[in-house]
Amino acid sequence: MILNTNLKHLKTEQEIKEIINAEENVIVCCGRMGPMCLPVYASMEELETSGEYDHVAFRDLLFDSPEAVFIRKLPEVRTFRGLPFTVYFKNGEVVQATSSIQSKENLVTNINNSF
């Protein structure tokens, strides 16, 4: 199963590892099709198509998939309780992680601070 978004979907742990190692700047939003996640996906889609953030790879991942354990086991998200988990990777390393609803402005601030 995949998320019903216009973002590129990560479906396997191998895909997760490949993208975070191949691209300098990656955002992975790990969530469900729920009220806290939908605004984050929409903002990510808007930022991805704006042309301003071509240096960032935007991806989503279904929280309930077995492959999401890769994200759920990161030390940076260990205390998170709200979905989605949004993780910012730079050169394969986690540089920031947030949970719960984020506005487009929050995402832009996090992108600018992380990348």
Summary of the structure (lengths in Angstrom):
residues: 115
radius of gyration: 12.4
end to end distance: 30.5
largest distance: 33.7
contacts: 351
relative contact order: 0.23
helix: 38%
strand: 24%
